[in-house]
Amino acid sequence: MRNALARIGRNLASFLSRERHVHGATPPTPPDRLLSYLEPADVLLVDGNSQISTAIKYLTQSTWSHAALYIGAHGDGRLTESTHCFIEADLLEGVRSVGVEAFAGVPSRICRPVGLSEAERRAVIGFAIPHLGHRYDLKNVMDLARFLLPTPPVPTRIRRRMIAFGSGDPTRAICSTLIAQAFQAVQYPVLPIVEYRIAATEDCPECIDEIMHIRHHSLFVPRDFDVSPYFRIIKPTI
């Protein structure tokens, strides 16, 4: 049964990774210009054109369907190729290193963490590199199947949870989950959950406490880096 589920999962993953023609897409970012703007620990957001990209963009109500971590020259010889400078999680290949050519021909945006020291940037990269080789759990057929319907009839409040895979296995990663974990490893916020509580007093009858909670890493999506108040947005095409 396990082998059968894994085989079905591979077939689903292949279908979901298939590229689709997109009309009226935003002009792509030239690879050489992209590299000239990037700094280590930058998050690169990508507007993909695969079946799963369409589903993710709908579920998150965003242009961005994929995220990759730029590591620059900090690979320490542990990457597949010497020219690789990004770490990403691919549906079929799992967590892998790629070069800038992997994002040629697609629109992209750079999200730069504000205030990180050089040591903290290295720590973020150092967290991600050991995860190379971790893979999706393709036996989770039901988790993969949720992406077959690009516009599922679900309430907005539960769309985010549809992104997270259900195995709970820490060796299985999706693109934004791994990157969120890397930043959480250095106590850097991405997009916390904000809770408001009434804190009225005689001096301040309308006071409200704003309490920020750490969001679980499995609930992060590429869009969160774009809307986070802690990341500066860089548009290389300007």
Buried (B, 14 or more C-beta within 10 A) or exposed (E): EEEEBBEBBBEBBEBBBEEEEEEEEEEBBBBEEBBEBBEBBBBBBBBBBBBBBBBBBBBBEBBBBBBBBBBBEBBEEEBEEEEBBBBBBBBEBBBBBBBBEBBEEBBBBBBBBEEBEEEBBBBBBBBBBEBBEBBBBBBBBEBBEBBEEBEBEEEEEEBBEBBBBEEEBEEBBBBBBBBBBBBBBBEBBBBBEEEEEEEEEEEEEEEEEEEEEEBEBBBBBBBBBBEBEBBEEBEBBE
